[in-house]
Amino acid sequence: MTATRLLVVDDHTLFRKGLISLLRQQKGLEVVGEGKDGDEGVRLAQQLRPDVILMDVKMPHRNGIQAAQAIRELLPETRIIMLTVSDEDGDLFAAVKAGANGYLLKNVEPEQLIKAIHLLIKGEPVISHAMASKLLGEFRAMAKKAEQPPEPAAAPLTDRETEILQLLAKAQSNKEIGATLGISENTVKIHLKNILRKLHMNSRVQAAVYAHQQGLAAEPPSPSRRSRQSV
C-alpha cells in the first residue's frame, strides 16, 4: 500500500515540528516536506506534489486561504486541510471558497486528525462539528434571505469601503486590513459597519459572499487609492 504523502505548512515552528513528529509515527503516512508561510507552501506543493496539505490560515507573506487558492489552481487533485486556531466565520467561508477540502481547529484530538486525513484520502470532506454548524447556519440564513422580497437598492460604496470589501473577501482580519491600507483597526471596524448597513447585511460572511459574487475578490485594491490620504 502506497503511503499518503503529506506537506505541513505553518509559521509556528514548535507546532509544525510537533505535528510532523506525530504524523511520522502513523502507518501509511509520509511527511515529504514542511513550509513556514504561504509562499513556501505553494512552492513546495508544486515541487513535491503531495497527496494532502495541512496548512494554517494566518501566515505571513501569503495567508493560508490565498495559498490554498493558488495550489487548487495548480494542483486540483491535491487535498487541503486548513488546520488553524481561527474559528471565525469569515475564515471558514473563505477557505471553502478557496477550495479547501477540510477545516479543523488546532485543538482537535490527534486521533481525530489522523482519521480526518484518511477520510480525506477516500474523498470525504472533513470539518469540525462546531465549524460545520456555523457553515450550515450561514447557508440557512442566506437561503432565507434569498426567499424574502428584494430590499431597497444598496447605497453605493466609497472607494475605501470597496477596498475593505476586497480584502475581506481575501480572508484578511480587521488588523490585517488596517495594516494593508495604513489605517487603524478601529477605523476598519467603522467602515465594515457602514458596508453592512449599505448592503443590508448582518455579517462579514454575507459581505464576503457578495464580494465574491461581484468578482471583487479577484481584484487587488487600486494602488492609486492606497496612495491617497488614509481615512
Backbone hydrogen bonds, N-H to C=O, Kabsch-Sander energy under -0.5 kcal/mol:
donor,donor_aa,acceptor,acceptor_aa,energy
4,T,28,G,-3.3
6,L,30,E,-3.2
7,L,52,V,-2.0
8,V,33,G,-1.9
9,V,54,L,-3.1
10,D,35,G,-2.4
13,T,11,D,-0.9
16,R,12,H,-2.8
17,K,13,T,-2.9
18,G,14,L,-2.1
19,L,15,F,-2.7
20,I,16,R,-2.4
21,S,17,K,-2.2
22,L,18,G,-2.0
23,L,19,L,-2.7
24,R,20,I,-2.3
25,Q,21,S,-0.5
25,Q,22,L,-1.1
26,Q,23,L,-1.7
29,L,26,Q,-1.3
30,E,4,T,-2.9
32,V,6,L,-2.9
32,V,30,E,-0.7
33,G,6,L,-0.9
35,G,8,V,-2.6
38,G,60,P,-1.0
38,G,62,R,-1.0
41,G,37,D,-2.2
42,V,38,G,-2.2
43,R,39,D,-2.1
44,L,40,E,-2.8
45,A,41,G,-2.1
46,Q,42,V,-1.9
47,Q,43,R,-2.0
48,L,44,L,-3.4
49,R,45,A,-2.1
51,D,5,R,-1.7
52,V,5,R,-2.1
53,I,79,R,-2.5
54,L,7,L,-2.7
55,M,53,I,-0.6
55,M,81,I,-2.7
56,D,9,V,-2.1
59,M,57,V,-0.9
62,R,60,P,-2.9
64,G,57,V,-2.9
65,I,57,V,-0.5
67,A,63,N,-2.4
68,A,64,G,-2.6
69,Q,65,I,-2.1
70,A,66,Q,-2.0
71,I,67,A,-2.7
72,R,68,A,-2.6
73,E,69,Q,-1.6
74,L,70,A,-1.7
75,L,71,I,-3.9
78,T,75,L,-1.6
79,R,51,D,-2.5
81,I,53,I,-3.1
82,M,80,I,-0.5
82,M,102,G,-2.5
83,L,55,M,-2.4
83,L,81,I,-0.7
84,T,82,M,-0.6
84,T,104,L,-2.3
87,D,85,V,-0.5
92,L,88,E,-1.9
93,F,89,D,-2.7
94,A,90,G,-2.4
95,A,91,D,-2.3
96,V,92,L,-2.1
97,K,93,F,-2.5
98,A,94,A,-2.1
99,G,95,A,-0.6
99,G,96,V,-1.0
100,A,95,A,-2.5
101,N,80,I,-2.2
102,G,80,I,-1.4
103,Y,126,V,-1.8
104,L,82,M,-3.0
106,K,84,T,-2.0
108,V,105,L,-1.7
112,Q,109,E,-0.6
113,L,109,E,-2.0
114,I,110,P,-2.3
115,K,111,E,-2.1
116,A,112,Q,-2.3
117,I,113,L,-2.1
118,H,114,I,-1.9
119,L,115,K,-2.3
120,L,116,A,-2.4
121,I,117,I,-1.9
122,K,118,H,-1.1
123,G,120,L,-1.8
124,E,119,L,-2.4
126,V,101,N,-1.6
128,S,103,Y,-1.9
132,A,128,S,-2.5
133,S,129,H,-2.2
134,K,130,A,-1.5
135,L,131,M,-2.4
136,L,132,A,-2.7
137,G,133,S,-2.3
138,E,134,K,-2.3
139,F,135,L,-2.2
140,R,136,L,-2.4
141,A,137,G,-2.1
142,M,138,E,-2.4
143,A,139,F,-2.6
144,K,140,R,-2.5
145,K,141,A,-2.2
146,A,142,M,-2.1
147,E,143,A,-1.2
148,Q,144,K,-0.7
148,Q,145,K,-0.8
155,A,198,K,-0.8
162,T,158,T,-2.3
163,E,159,D,-2.2
164,I,160,R,-2.3
165,L,161,E,-2.2
166,Q,162,T,-2.2
167,L,163,E,-2.0
168,L,164,I,-2.3
169,A,165,L,-1.9
170,K,166,Q,-0.6
171,A,168,L,-1.7
172,Q,167,L,-1.9
177,I,173,S,-2.8
178,G,174,N,-2.4
179,A,175,K,-2.1
180,T,176,E,-2.3
181,L,177,I,-2.3
182,G,178,G,-1.4
183,I,178,G,-2.1
188,V,184,S,-1.8
189,K,185,E,-2.0
190,I,186,N,-1.9
191,H,187,T,-2.3
192,L,188,V,-2.7
193,K,189,K,-2.1
194,N,190,I,-1.9
195,I,191,H,-2.5
196,L,192,L,-2.6
197,R,193,K,-1.8
198,K,194,N,-2.6
199,L,195,I,-2.3
200,H,197,R,-0.8
201,M,196,L,-2.7
207,A,203,S,-1.6
208,A,204,R,-2.6
209,V,205,V,-2.6
210,Y,206,Q,-2.3
211,A,207,A,-2.3
212,H,208,A,-2.3
213,Q,209,V,-2.5
214,Q,210,Y,-2.0
215,G,212,H,-1.2
216,L,211,A,-2.5
217,A,211,A,-0.7
218,A,215,G,-0.6
219,E,216,L,-1.4
225,R,222,S,-0.7
226,R,222,S,-1.9
227,S,223,P,-1.4
228,R,225,R,-1.6
